Amino acid sequence: MMSAGSFLPLFLSLMDLPMLVVALEKVERSSGTLIGSSIATIQKSAAPEMLLALMDEAYTGSAVEEPSGNSGSDDSGPLDLTDPMFLDLLKDENDGIAAKHWISPTISSTLQAAFNSPQSDRLKQSLEMAPRFLTLYFATALRDVNDSLLCALIPVVMSRYAAMFPDKVFSFKVRERLSDFILAAFQRSPNIIAVLKKPITDRLGEAHDNLAKTELALHLCWAIGEHGAGGVGHKDVARELFENLELLLYENLATSRLGLSQEPGSDSMGASSRKSSQARLLCFVVTAIAKLATCHSELLPRARVSLGRSFPNLRQEGLATGL
């Protein structure tokens, strides 16, 4: 059963299921199997003791001492903890939902190594299972969770849109579920957009960082326009989000015109993908500005000015058709 206390941490646990498999397999390679056909096999393995030591280190800050053959001896020393990746994961679990492990060099290098190596059967299964678990999780959230918990969950979901196990198929499936959930939550309770104005504007400001963040910004632009920034009663929020959309529009046009969006030495396929993503984002930004001005009539003069100034540039980019 999913309770209010476990609701938020469960999301990160599901997102990081493949990472947990990689960490546990590292433990097995260094300390022996975690699964045995008999109790004797498990007892001979050092892996269970290593896991206990890692958990104690993460939760209490003290190392578990390895027992010696002589219970009265003082020669026992701390168990050698050789898996900082698993330790980082446990510390995140201890801290709640602050997913700091994505900035850990140890975990980054381990994930890259796992991505470049043949996948184990368990890792393949976790990559298949995690998106299905997320589907059930989000369906339950939309059905049973109140708006307060949704407001707490959505910023965490947005923060993980570009931070997940680096498998293309897995990333595609997970991002599809994340975006569907965000849009469904806004559809259920449009006023959430007004409540989450700050995290939404933060994500719009990251739209140029990478393709995943551009995709997230695209979905957010659509939601802002479709739901009028939370409704007609949220005029101040609508004005602030309108200003952010204007800024995003001008930045996108400037980088496109100056060619700043293409990194030096980037491949042509990557450049083409970025250009296509940028064009889609521009279309959604323009549409969101127009819809916001329709919902909040006080924004109409500014919308005419911003779109009027942008129209020649949009025509040059081939995006002015139908405007």
PyMOL commands that set and color helices and strands:
alter all, ss='L'
color gray80, all
select helices_A, chain A and resi 4-15+17-31+39-44+47-60+84-95+100-103+105-116+121-144+147-159+168-188+191-195+197-205+211-226+228-230+235-258+268-295+297-316
alter helices_A, ss='H'
color red, helices_A
deselect
rebuild
show_as cartoon
